[in-house]
Amino acid sequence: MLSALLAHFQHEIPDARHRRALQATAIARVTTESLLREMLDGEDVGELFEWLSDLSFMESGSLGLFPHDLIRDALVAELSRRDPDLRRDFHRRARKYYVARLTEVWDHPIGNAPNQFLYDLTYLHRNNRITTALFSWTRHEALAPGVPRADEWARIEEALQLFEGPESLRWARYWAERQPESPAVVRDDTGHALGFAQLITLSRANAGAAAEDPATCAAWRYLENHAPLRGEECAIVTRYWLSLDRHQAVAPECASLFLHTLGVYFTKRNLAFSVALFHKPDFWAPGWEYVNFTRIRDADFEINGQTIGAFGHDWRKVDVLAWQNLLFDRELDPEAQRAPSTDEPLVLARPDFDAALRDALKGWARAGGLADNPLMRSNLVRETAGAGKRPEEALREQILAAWEALDKDPSTQRAREAVRHTYIDPIGTQERVAERLHLPFSTYRRHLQRGIEAIGAALWEREATNGAPRMVQPEQA
């Protein structure tokens, strides 16, 4: 009946502007006047929003307008068939709007706003088969996350004991004591806890504590062997993620816990790697692969005779911007795979980074002397390359800036001159440089070594300290 109503209504739409406004409401979870303005390229939409509000199949809630589900499905199907480019444009504009709002609310969080906008972003994926099978869309609003109250722990511990056993419960208590910020619950509208998650931060500073828990021990061992943390970098391990009634299930509370986890990923300073641990990993594999988390069997562990499977993502190789762009493709095509990049970032350990810097300095004065240097694919260079700037140019700028900074400290001015005449503006052999600086050769070598180490320390601080992952405005068409 609703489909027939829509077919009849199509002939009564006043004009193309009204048709586009109606189509836009089918893409977004809920539509506000400000979102509609973004979707329609900034035009005045007040009259259009009022028209939409009066439609018989349009519903209204505290967060905005939304069409009846059957009407929404019919609109999306028609738009996909008749104008897939417009549908893609609507997705791009909606995503841009949500990312901008997320940036604002994370700076000044109000209530459950961050989770709501994450829910809006995720909702853009609801029409592909992978997310439909693994993500619950049964609520119009995301459940609010929060720190467990004292009176909620008995319920949480009861669920852990029931679904995962006493050993697992022990480690939940262990991490709650050491990282009080790690546990979270999501609650329904009455304030009743429905789901529980615990996200553990691993770094070199707490490797000893991680070694005690078999889950974090396996994750740390994987990181050390395959993706070592550098400097102030950290990793997040999703140690627990469960509905208090249904364990790990396709349920609204688990969907909201996933959104909470994304929020932590996007705002955690110096986050280098994420590990998610799941019972029945084969069931969850399609969903995690869809969001570009790889199955990392070396981080699996056993507890109570059951193997818990691990999935991981290296944010140093595929950062938030690249991750967003990949998922943007998959919003409309779940099989979409970007071609492997020939300049995928290299995650260099400190000794390899220092060796690459020495090679860069040795090749400084030669044409193409930096062309094959590993630093060309470091995050240090990738952050500054772009906007027409070649990677080699970006690398040279970074090294020059670190070298010039040596002049600010009187104690490193001779080191600066040693580096200058040896590599930046070379004047010949090292013996000749020592003569030019009126230094014994051993003293010159000591200053040269100090200069190289100071440059390396400055560049390494930038390479290994990523800052908070950025939610970047998506401009891709």
N, C-alpha and C positions, 0 to 999 in steps of 0.2 A: 504493500500500500504506500509506504514512504517513497519507494523508488518511483512509483507511478506519480505521486505528488511532485517529486522533483522533476520528472519528465514534463509534466504539465507546467510547472513553474518556470522552466527554462525559457518558455516562449514569452513570459511576462517580465523578464528582467529588463529594466529600462534601457541599459546601454552597456558598452564594453567595460566602463569603469566599474559599474555595479557587479558585472560578471566576475571581474578580476578580484574585487573585494570578497565576494562569496567564495571563490576558489581559494583565496588566501586563508580563510577560516578553516578550510579542510586540512591544511598543512600543519598549522600550529595546534598545540594542545588546547590552549585557550587564547582568545584574541582580545587584546586591549586596544584602545584608540591609538596609543603610542606605537604599539607593534604594527598595527594596520598602516600607520603612516610610513614606517620603515619598509614594509612589504610593498607599498605602492609608491616608492621612490620619493617620499617626502611631501607629497601633495596634501592639501587640506582634506581630511577624511571625516570631519564631524558629521556631515549629512549622510555619508555612507555608513558610518557606524550606527546612527539612529535607524537607518533603513534595515540594516542587518538585525538590530535588536527587535524589530517588529515582526520578523519572519516567524511563521508558526512552528517551524522545525528547529529554530535556534533556541538554545537554552542559555540561561544566564546564571553565573555563580559569583562568589566574592572575588574571584581572580580574573573574570572576563567572560566573553561569549564563547560558545562552542556548539557546533551542529550536532544533531542526533547521530549516533554512531553509523546507522545505515545510510543516512544522507552523506555523512563524511566519506564513507567508503565509496559511494557512488560518484561523488565529486572527484575524489582522487583518481579513481579508475578512468573517468572521462578525461581528466587533465593529462594523465599519463599517456592516453591514447592519442589525444588531439594536439597537445602542445607540451611535449616532454621538456623542451628548453625552458618554458615558463615555469614548470614545476621545479626544475633545477634552480632557477633564479629565486623562486620563493624560498626554497631550502637555504640557499646562500644568504639571503637577506634575514631570514629568521635566525639563523645561526649567528650572524654578525650581531644582531640585536641582543641575543641571549648572552653572548660572550661579553659585550659591553656592560650589560647589567650585572653579570657575575663579578666583573672587575670592580664595579662600584660597591656591591654589597659585601664583598670580601674585605674591602677597606673599612667599611662601616656596617657590619652585619646587623640586621634587624630580624628577630624571630627566625623563621624557617626559610627566609628568602633565598639563601644560597642553594639549599636542597631543591626548592621549587624551580629555580632557573636551570639547575642540573637536570631535573626531571623534564623540563621543557626541551632541553637539548637532546636528551635521550629519546624523547617521544618522536623526534624526527626520524628515528630508525624503526618505527613500529610496523612499517609495511613490508619489511623483508623477513624471510622465513626463519632466519637464525634468531633474531631478537624476539620474534613473536613466540618462538618455542621456549625461550629461556627467561623472558622478562615479563613480569606481570603488569598489565595496564588497567587493572580493575578499579583503581581509585583515580579520582580527578585531581587529587593532591598528594604530594609526597609526605610520608610520615616524618615527623620532626625528630632529629637525632639529639642526644644529650648525654651527659655523664650519668652513669647509674647512681641512683640514690641508695642510701644505706638499706632502705626497706625493700629494694629490688634485688639485692644480691642473693637472697634465699631462692627466689624464683630462677635466677640465672644459674646458680649452682645446681639446682634441681634438674634443669634442662641439660646442662653439661654432663652431669652424672648419668642421666638417662640415656643420652644419645652417644656420648663419647667415653664414658667410664671415669673411674676415680683418678687414673693417672693424668688424663687430660684436664680434669678439674684442678689438679695440683698445679699444673703449669699456668692456668688462668690466674690463680691466686698469686703465684710466683711473680708474674709480670705486672699484675695490678699493684703489688707492693713496690716494685722497682720503677715502674713507669705509670704513675697514677692517671696520666692523661690518655693512656692507651685504650681503655675500654669505652664502649659507647653502646647505648640502647636507642631503639626507635620506639615511639609510643603512639597509640591511637589518639583520637580526639578527646577521650576521657582521661588521658594521662597514664593509661595502662601499658606497661612494657610488653612489646611483641617480639622484638628481635635483639640480638646481641652480636657485637663485633669487637675484636681486639686487634689493634694494629701496633706492632712492635717496631720500634726504631733500632736499627743495628748500625754501629759505627765501630771504628777501631777502639774507641774509648770504652765500649762495653762488650768487647769480644769475649771476655771471661764469663760474664753473665750469660751470654748467648750459648756458650759451650755446654751449659748445664741442661737446657731444654732440648730434647731430641729434634724438635722442629726447627728451632733457630740454629742449632748446631749444624744440621744438614744444610740450611740456607747459607750459613756463614762459610761452610766448607765449599759450597758451590761458588760463592762469590770469590773466595780466595783463589780457586782454581781457574775460574772462567771470566770473572768480571771484578777484579779487586777494586776496593774503594780507595780513593786517593784523598789525601789531605783531610778536609772537613766534610767530605762526602758521606752520605748515609744511605741506608736502604730501609724500606718499609716491608715488613712481613705481615700479611693478613693471617694472623694465627687462628682466629675464630671468626666465623660468619654463619649465623644460624637463626632460624625462626625458633622461638622458645616452645612452640607447639609442634613444628613439623621438621625441625633440623634444617638441613640444606635443601631448600625446596623452591619451586617457582611460586613465589608468594609476594604480596605487596611489601611485607616487612623486609624480605631479603632484597627486593628491588631498591628499597630506600636505604638499606645498608650499603649496597653497591654505590649509590649516589654519594653517601657519606665518604666512602673510600676514595672515590674520584676527587672529592673536595680536598681530602688530605693530600693526595698525589699532586694536585695542582698548586697547593699553597705551602708545601713542606720545603723549607730552605735546604739547599744543597742535596736534594734528592737525586740519587744516581740510578737506583735500581728498585724495582718493586717485585715482590714475590707474593703470590696468592696460593693458599693451601686449601685443597678440597678433597672431601670424601667423594667417591665415585667420579674420579677425574675424567673418565671417558664420556660421561654424560655431559659434563660442563665444558669439555674441550672445544666444541664448535663456537661457543660464546666467547671464550677467552681468546681463541685464535682470531675471531672477528675483530676484537679490540686490540689485536696485535700483541697479545701475550703468548709467548712460546711455551710449549711443554718442556720443562727442564727436569728430566727424570733423575738427574744427579742430586736434586734437592728433595726428592721424595724421602719419606721416613715412615717408620712403622710404630704404631701404638695400639696396645690391646689386640695385637695380632692382625691389625688392618693397615694396609698401605695407604698413606695419604699422598695424593699427587700434587705436584708443584707446577705453577705457571709463572713466567717471569718476563719482565720488560726492562730493557736498558734505556733510560731516558737520555743518556749521553749519546747514544747512537740514533735514536728516533726521539727528538725532543717534542715538547708539547705542540709546537706549530706544525711540525711534520706529521705528528700523530693525528692532529685535528684534520689536516688535509687528506690523510689516508681514510679516515672515517667519513669525511665528506663524500668521497667517491663511493664508499660502501653504503651510505644512506640510500642511494638510488640503485646500486648494483652490488648485492652482497658478495658476488664473486670477483669484484674488482680487485686487482692486484697491481700495485705500482711496479714498474720495471725496476729491477735492482739498480741502485745508484752506484755509479762508478766512483763517486766521491763520498761514500759512506764514512762518517766520522770514525777516526781511530781513537780508541781509549788507551792512552799511553800511560804506563807506569812511570814513576819518577825517574828511574835510571834511563829508561828509553827516551823520555822527554829530554833529559839533560844531554844524552848522546846526540839526539836530533838537533838540539840547539848548537852544539859544537860543530856539527856538520854544516849547519846553516851559516855559521860565522866563517867557516873555512871556504864555503862556496860563495860568500857575499859578493866578492868583486868579479866573479865570472858570470858571463852571460848564461842564463839558464842554470846557474849554480844552485838555485833553490827548487828547481822544478820537481824533483823526485823526493824532496824532503818530507818525512812523515808529518812534520808540523803543519804542512799545507792542508792536512785533513783533520787537524785538531779542532776542538771546539773553540779554542782561543782565536783561531783564524776564521772559522765559520761565523762567529758572532760579529765580526767586523767586515767580512767580505760581503759583496752584494752591492746593489745600487750602482752597478757599473764598475765596481772595484774588483780587480782580479785577486785571487788568493795570494799570489806572490807579492803583490803590492800591499795587501793587508798584513802579511807576515813581516815584511820589511818595516812597516809602520810600527808594529808591535815591538819589534826588537829595538828599533831606533828610540822609541819612547822610553823603554826600560834603560837603554844605554844613556840617554840624555839625563835621566833622573839621577845618575851617579854624580852629576855635577853639583847636586843640591847638598851633598854631604862632603865636607872638606876631607874626611878620612878616606873617601873613595875617588877623589879627583885624579889621583895618579893611576888608579885602576881604570878609570874612564879613558885616560890618555893611552894607556897600554893597549886597551881593546881597540881604540880608534886607529892607532898607527899599525896595529897588527892585522885588523880585519876590515874596519869600516872604511878607512882611507889608507890602505897599506902602502908602506914606503920601502918594503923589501924584506930581508930576512929578519928573524927575531933578534939576532945580534945587532943589526943596524938599528932596530927600534930601541934596544937597550942603550945604545950610544946616544941616540937622539934625545932620550929622556934623562941622560946623564946618570944612569943607574947601573950598578953591577948586574950581570946577567941573572944571577939567582934572585936578586931583589925584583928585577923586572918580571921574572916568571911568577913570583909570588903575587905581585900586583895584577898581572894578567889573569891568574887563576881566580883571584878575589873578584875581579870585574865580571868574569864569566859566571861565577857562582851567584853574584848579586843580580845579574840580568836574569839568570835562570830562576832564582827565587821569586822575582817579581812576576815573571811570566807564568810560573807554575801556580802562583796564588790565583791568577785569573783563570787558568785552565781548570784547576781543581775545585774552585769555589764557584758553583753555578748560580747561587742565589735561588730565590723561589721560582719554580717553574712558572712561565708566563702564559696566561690565557691571551693569545694574540688575536687581533681582529682578522678574520678570514677574508681575504680580498680575492681569492681565486674564483674565477667564473665557472 
